[in-house]
Amino acid sequence: MVLAAPVRAEYFEIDNAGLETELARQTLIVDVRRADEWRATGVIEGSHRITFFDHLGRFDAQAWLVRLAEITDPQQPIVLICETGGRSRVIGYWLNAKLGFERVHNVRDGIAGWLEAGMPVVAVEP
């Protein structure tokens, strides 16, 4: 009898250096902030913008997952980023623990830490 090994899901908190590594690997980056936040700070070039929480903290998880499924699947690594790492951390744990995403990275200090370090972003048009 052959037994299959269980799928090993991984969740990582990464810093700017880790984000640079994932960018070099061309890992999918998903910015979960709102449009007003993207316009205020800019975004990491090549990132996909899919808002999760609205300005009142409400969300439609199913609609968000449909949009995410258009660009990736649970077997592919993904990097999540928000303003300071809090929202993306919650979403990352959820994707990993409850939905079986196998390799989820959360940018610990978010776009704020990225900008504080003088790292590049691109503007988002209104």
One Martini backbone bead per residue (centre of mass of N, CA, C, O) as a GRO file, in nm:
protein
  126
    1MET     BB    1   0.096   0.037   0.023
    2VAL     BB    2   0.036   0.375  -0.070
    3LEU     BB    3   0.123   0.681   0.078
    4ALA     BB    4   0.035   0.997   0.096
    5ALA     BB    5   0.151   1.292   0.140
    6PRO     BB    6   0.096   1.565   0.291
    7VAL     BB    7   0.021   1.874   0.255
    8ARG     BB    8   0.246   2.153   0.270
    9ALA     BB    9   0.189   2.432   0.433
   10GLU     BB   10   0.292   2.785   0.397
   11TYR     BB   11   0.387   3.055   0.621
   12PHE     BB   12   0.511   3.397   0.571
   13GLU     BB   13   0.717   3.637   0.707
   14ILE     BB   14   0.825   3.934   0.540
   15ASP     BB   15   1.055   4.143   0.425
   16ASN     BB   16   1.208   4.336   0.201
   17ALA     BB   17   1.409   4.118   0.117
   18GLY     BB   18   1.193   3.902   0.065
   19LEU     BB   19   1.045   4.063  -0.151
   20GLU     BB   20   1.278   4.084  -0.349
   21THR     BB   21   1.301   3.782  -0.393
   22GLU     BB   22   1.008   3.741  -0.502
   23LEU     BB   23   1.038   3.935  -0.738
   24ALA     BB   24   1.270   3.776  -0.876
   25ARG     BB   25   1.071   3.514  -0.897
   26GLN     BB   26   0.781   3.617  -0.983
   27THR     BB   27   0.587   3.651  -0.767
   28LEU     BB   28   0.283   3.696  -0.667
   29ILE     BB   29   0.133   4.018  -0.617
   30VAL     BB   30  -0.100   4.130  -0.356
   31ASP     BB   31  -0.297   4.416  -0.323
   32VAL     BB   32  -0.548   4.474  -0.056
   33ARG     BB   33  -0.612   4.748  -0.091
   34ARG     BB   34  -0.736   5.044  -0.160
   35ALA     BB   35  -0.760   5.281  -0.401
   36ASP     BB   36  -0.682   5.525  -0.219
   37GLU     BB   37  -0.413   5.394  -0.129
   38TRP     BB   38  -0.277   5.358  -0.400
   39ARG     BB   39  -0.281   5.662  -0.475
   40ALA     BB   40  -0.118   5.769  -0.222
   41THR     BB   41   0.155   5.557  -0.271
   42GLY     BB   42   0.134   5.337  -0.451
   43VAL     BB   43   0.291   5.056  -0.622
   44ILE     BB   44   0.407   4.766  -0.699
   45GLU     BB   45   0.539   4.655  -0.961
   46GLY     BB   46   0.306   4.408  -1.085
   47SER     BB   47   0.082   4.427  -0.908
   48HIS     BB   48  -0.216   4.314  -0.771
   49ARG     BB   49  -0.541   4.464  -0.740
   50ILE     BB   50  -0.727   4.344  -0.442
   51THR     BB   51  -0.972   4.421  -0.261
   52PHE     BB   52  -1.098   4.337   0.060
   53PHE     BB   53  -1.138   4.587   0.241
   54ASP     BB   54  -1.322   4.830   0.327
   55HIS     BB   55  -1.358   5.134   0.499
   56LEU     BB   56  -1.543   4.944   0.719
   57GLY     BB   57  -1.437   4.627   0.703
   58ARG     BB   58  -1.564   4.502   0.473
   59PHE     BB   59  -1.650   4.182   0.303
   60ASP     BB   60  -1.606   3.958  -0.001
   61ALA     BB   61  -1.469   3.663  -0.021
   62GLN     BB   62  -1.584   3.535  -0.278
   63ALA     BB   63  -1.518   3.766  -0.476
   64TRP     BB   64  -1.215   3.767  -0.420
   65LEU     BB   65  -1.159   3.471  -0.507
   66VAL     BB   66  -1.242   3.504  -0.797
   67ARG     BB   67  -1.021   3.710  -0.868
   68LEU     BB   68  -0.782   3.532  -0.782
   69ALA     BB   69  -0.847   3.288  -0.979
   70GLU     BB   70  -0.766   3.459  -1.241
   71ILE     BB   71  -0.430   3.454  -1.141
   72THR     BB   72  -0.455   3.185  -0.957
   73ASP     BB   73  -0.349   2.918  -0.733
   74PRO     BB   74  -0.288   2.721  -0.450
   75GLN     BB   75   0.004   2.617  -0.574
   76GLN     BB   76   0.090   2.907  -0.573
   77PRO     BB   77   0.272   3.154  -0.495
   78ILE     BB   78   0.216   3.429  -0.251
   79VAL     BB   79   0.189   3.787  -0.211
   80LEU     BB   80   0.105   4.001   0.058
   81ILE     BB   81  -0.026   4.348   0.070
   82CYS     BB   82  -0.032   4.641   0.271
   83GLU     BB   83   0.027   4.891   0.472
   84THR     BB   84   0.136   4.711   0.767
   85GLY     BB   85   0.033   4.378   0.764
   86GLY     BB   86  -0.250   4.308   0.891
   87ARG     BB   87  -0.452   4.231   0.668
   88SER     BB   88  -0.262   4.031   0.516
   89ARG     BB   89  -0.235   3.835   0.752
   90VAL     BB   90  -0.526   3.742   0.771
   91ILE     BB   91  -0.547   3.644   0.477
   92GLY     BB   92  -0.308   3.447   0.482
   93TYR     BB   93  -0.413   3.252   0.695
   94TRP     BB   94  -0.672   3.183   0.548
   95LEU     BB   95  -0.551   3.069   0.287
   96ASN     BB   96  -0.379   2.852   0.430
   97ALA     BB   97  -0.570   2.711   0.655
   98LYS     BB   98  -0.864   2.708   0.488
   99LEU     BB   99  -0.775   2.696   0.150
  100GLY     BB  100  -0.477   2.564   0.073
  101PHE     BB  101  -0.255   2.749   0.047
  102GLU     BB  102   0.086   2.661   0.018
  103ARG     BB  103   0.231   2.971  -0.037
  104VAL     BB  104   0.247   3.229   0.199
  105HIS     BB  105   0.311   3.582   0.191
  106ASN     BB  106   0.392   3.840   0.427
  107VAL     BB  107   0.426   4.181   0.456
  108ARG     BB  108   0.500   4.295   0.757
  109ASP     BB  109   0.528   4.633   0.679
  110GLY     BB  110   0.444   4.687   0.414
  111ILE     BB  111   0.436   4.972   0.229
  112ALA     BB  112   0.554   5.148   0.450
  113GLY     BB  113   0.828   4.995   0.472
  114TRP     BB  114   0.908   5.022   0.177
  115LEU     BB  115   0.911   5.336   0.169
  116GLU     BB  116   1.103   5.387   0.410
  117ALA     BB  117   1.339   5.236   0.235
  118GLY     BB  118   1.313   5.357  -0.070
  119MET     BB  119   1.128   5.204  -0.244
  120PRO     BB  120   0.965   5.127  -0.529
  121VAL     BB  121   0.700   5.287  -0.713
  122VAL     BB  122   0.382   5.320  -0.869
  123ALA     BB  123   0.149   5.491  -1.005
  124VAL     BB  124  -0.202   5.566  -0.957
  125GLU     BB  125  -0.469   5.625  -1.126
  126PRO     BB  126  -0.791   5.768  -1.083
   0.00000   0.00000   0.00000
